[in-house]
Amino acid sequence: MIAEKTFNPSRRFERQIPLIGAEGQKNLEEATVLIAGAGGLGSPAATYLALAGTGELIIVDDDRISESNLNRQFLHAASSVGLQKVYSAQTTLHGLAPELSVISYPRRIDEQSAGELVRDADVVIDALDNYESRFILHEAAWNADIPFIHGAIEGFSGQLTSIIPGHSPCLSCLIPSAPPSEKVPVIGATAGVIGSMQAMEAIKYLTGKGTMMTGRLFLWDGLSGRGEYVKFGRRKNCPVCRLKGGMS
């Protein structure tokens, strides 16, 4: 007879508590992170935040799973094609971290919903695939003084930066207008790199460890295996910064 194994959450974190301390772990357990997008970036970001002991994840996505998602969106199984992504993600995350609270919203982010969605979040992770929703969510987070961790991918390449109101330029300073909307090719491992780094930025912010990637855009070139940083500052007459007041 095989002895029944019981889940002990405290043992899960014994390898990371020496790095972030008991207080850092407590901060994670008390944190709420909004993840906008349950796809390629949202899969690694949500998974690593759940496994790190984040107390609550708010998952927002209005899309359903298609077969073309499965090369990179590992929150979803092949048997889940056709289901709402947020509910598939919720099932997977609860299997990985039973103690995790997951709030699922199968809705599109727009000007009416953005403010409500960010209201209870300590950090917002931008795992979106369109700039219209990305800009709306960013402005709502900026106005609510909530950190916004931006990530985007295309092909073998990706980018990442952290926007912290009062301590960094905003996303509109970096990207003044939305690029053309199009369906882009993506290698799944690219999403894994950038999404994992988004989770790392959130963990650093919540635990007070390390240096945030503010005022710097990280550019990852997977084909060459190289990464570089591009510094950026506040853009003169930026409409988002101007409405909020002076930023450095």
C-alpha positions in Angstrom: 0.0 0.0 0.0 1.3 3.4 -1.0 1.3 5.9 1.8 -0.8 9.0 1.1 1.3 12.1 0.5 0.1 15.4 2.0 0.9 18.8 0.5 3.1 21.0 2.8 3.2 24.5 1.4 6.1 25.6 3.7 8.4 22.9 2.3 7.9 24.2 -1.3 9.6 27.5 -0.4 12.6 26.2 1.6 14.9 26.8 -1.3 13.8 30.4 -1.9 13.3 31.7 1.6 17.1 32.0 2.1 17.1 34.4 -0.9 14.1 36.6 0.0 13.7 36.0 3.7 10.6 35.1 5.7 9.3 38.7 5.3 9.7 38.5 1.5 7.8 35.2 1.4 5.0 36.8 3.5 4.9 39.7 1.1 4.4 37.3 -1.8 1.7 35.4 0.1 -0.2 38.6 0.8 0.1 40.0 -2.8 -2.4 40.2 -5.6 -1.0 40.2 -9.1 -3.1 41.0 -12.2 -1.9 39.1 -15.3 -3.5 40.5 -18.4 -3.3 37.7 -20.9 -3.4 33.9 -20.4 -1.3 33.1 -23.4 2.4 32.9 -24.3 3.7 35.4 -21.8 0.9 34.8 -19.2 1.8 31.1 -19.0 5.3 31.4 -17.6 4.5 34.6 -15.7 1.5 33.1 -13.9 3.2 29.7 -13.4 6.3 31.1 -11.7 4.4 33.5 -9.6 2.1 30.7 -8.4 5.0 28.4 -7.6 6.7 31.2 -5.7 3.8 31.5 -3.4 2.0 34.6 -4.6 -1.3 34.7 -2.7 -3.7 35.7 -5.4 -3.6 36.0 -9.2 -6.2 37.9 -11.3 -6.3 36.4 -14.8 -7.9 38.5 -17.6 -8.4 37.2 -21.1 -11.4 37.1 -23.4 -10.0 34.5 -25.8 -10.6 30.8 -26.3 -7.9 28.2 -26.8 -7.0 27.3 -30.4 -4.5 24.7 -31.7 -2.2 27.5 -32.8 -1.8 28.6 -29.2 -0.3 25.3 -28.0 3.3 25.8 -29.2 3.8 28.3 -26.4 0.8 28.6 -24.1 1.5 25.7 -21.6 -1.2 26.7 -19.2 -3.5 24.9 -21.7 -3.7 21.2 -22.7 -4.5 20.0 -26.2 -7.8 18.6 -24.8 -8.8 22.1 -23.8 -9.1 23.6 -27.3 -12.2 25.6 -27.5 -12.4 26.5 -23.8 -12.0 29.9 -22.3 -8.4 30.5 -21.6 -9.0 32.0 -18.1 -10.7 28.9 -16.8 -8.2 26.5 -18.3 -5.4 28.6 -16.7 -7.3 28.5 -13.4 -7.5 24.7 -13.4 -3.8 24.3 -14.3 -2.6 26.8 -11.7 -4.7 25.2 -8.9 -3.1 21.9 -9.8 0.4 23.5 -9.4 -0.4 25.5 -6.2 -3.6 24.3 -4.5 -3.4 27.1 -1.9 -3.4 29.8 -4.6 -6.5 32.1 -5.1 -7.3 32.7 -8.8 -9.8 35.2 -10.0 -10.7 34.7 -13.6 -12.2 37.4 -15.9 -13.2 36.2 -19.4 -13.4 39.8 -20.7 -11.7 42.2 -23.0 -9.7 45.1 -21.4 -11.3 48.4 -22.4 -11.6 51.8 -20.9 -14.7 50.7 -18.8 -13.1 47.6 -17.3 -9.4 48.7 -16.9 -9.9 50.8 -13.8 -11.9 48.1 -12.0 -9.4 45.4 -12.9 -6.3 47.1 -11.5 -8.1 48.4 -8.4 -7.1 45.5 -6.1 -3.7 44.6 -7.7 -0.3 45.3 -6.2 1.4 44.7 -9.6 0.1 44.5 -13.1 1.8 42.2 -15.7 1.3 43.1 -19.3 1.1 39.7 -21.1 -1.1 41.1 -23.9 -0.8 40.7 -27.6 -2.3 44.0 -28.7 -1.3 47.5 -28.1 -4.8 49.0 -27.9 -5.6 47.1 -24.7 -2.0 47.4 -23.5 -2.1 51.2 -23.6 -5.6 51.3 -21.9 -4.4 49.0 -19.1 -1.1 50.9 -18.6 -2.8 54.2 -18.2 -5.2 52.7 -15.6 -2.3 51.3 -13.7 -0.3 54.5 -14.0 -3.2 56.6 -12.6 -3.7 54.1 -9.8 0.0 54.2 -8.9 0.4 50.5 -9.6 3.6 49.0 -11.1 3.2 47.8 -14.7 5.6 45.2 -16.0 5.6 45.3 -19.8 6.6 42.4 -22.0 6.2 41.8 -25.8 7.5 39.1 -28.2 7.9 38.5 -31.9 9.6 35.5 -33.5 12.9 34.9 -31.7 13.0 38.3 -30.0 11.3 40.0 -27.1 11.4 43.1 -24.9 10.8 43.9 -21.2 10.6 46.9 -18.9 9.1 47.9 -15.6 7.0 51.0 -15.2 6.7 52.3 -11.6 4.7 55.5 -11.2 6.8 58.2 -9.4 10.0 56.4 -10.2 10.2 55.8 -13.9 9.0 57.1 -17.3 5.7 55.6 -18.4 5.1 53.2 -21.3 3.9 56.0 -23.5 7.2 57.7 -23.2 8.8 54.6 -24.6 6.1 53.8 -27.2 4.3 57.0 -28.3 1.9 55.2 -30.6 0.7 51.7 -31.2 2.4 49.8 -34.0 0.2 48.2 -36.7 -1.8 45.2 -35.4 -0.9 42.0 -37.1 -0.5 38.3 -36.4 3.1 37.6 -35.7 5.1 34.4 -35.7 6.4 33.3 -32.3 8.8 30.6 -31.0 7.5 29.3 -27.7 10.8 29.6 -25.9 10.9 33.3 -26.6 7.7 33.7 -24.6 9.3 31.6 -21.9 12.2 33.9 -21.6 10.3 37.2 -21.4 7.4 35.8 -19.4 9.8 34.3 -16.8 11.6 37.7 -16.5 8.2 39.4 -16.0 7.6 37.1 -13.0 11.1 37.9 -11.7 10.4 41.6 -11.9 7.2 41.2 -9.9 8.9 39.0 -7.3 11.7 41.6 -7.0 9.2 44.4 -6.5 7.1 42.5 -4.0 10.1 41.3 -1.9 12.2 44.4 -2.2 15.1 42.5 -3.7 17.4 43.6 -6.5 17.1 46.5 -9.0 14.0 47.0 -11.0 14.3 47.4 -14.8 12.9 50.9 -14.7 14.0 53.5 -17.4 15.6 50.6 -19.3 14.2 48.5 -22.1 15.7 45.0 -22.2 15.9 43.6 -25.7 16.4 39.9 -26.2 17.7 38.4 -29.4 17.2 34.6 -29.2 18.9 33.8 -32.5 22.2 35.3 -31.4 21.7 34.5 -27.7 22.3 38.2 -26.8 20.5 40.7 -24.7 21.0 44.5 -24.4 19.5 47.4 -22.6 18.3 50.7 -24.0 17.8 53.6 -21.6 14.8 55.8 -22.0 13.5 58.9 -20.2 10.4 60.9 -19.8 9.1 62.2 -23.2 8.4 65.8 -23.4 4.6 66.5 -23.5 3.8 62.8 -22.9 0.0 62.9 -22.4 0.1 60.2 -19.7 2.9 61.7 -17.7 1.5 65.2 -18.1 -1.8 64.2 -16.7 -0.2 62.6 -13.7 2.3 65.2 -12.9 6.0 65.4 -13.1 8.0 62.2 -13.5 11.8 61.8 -13.8 
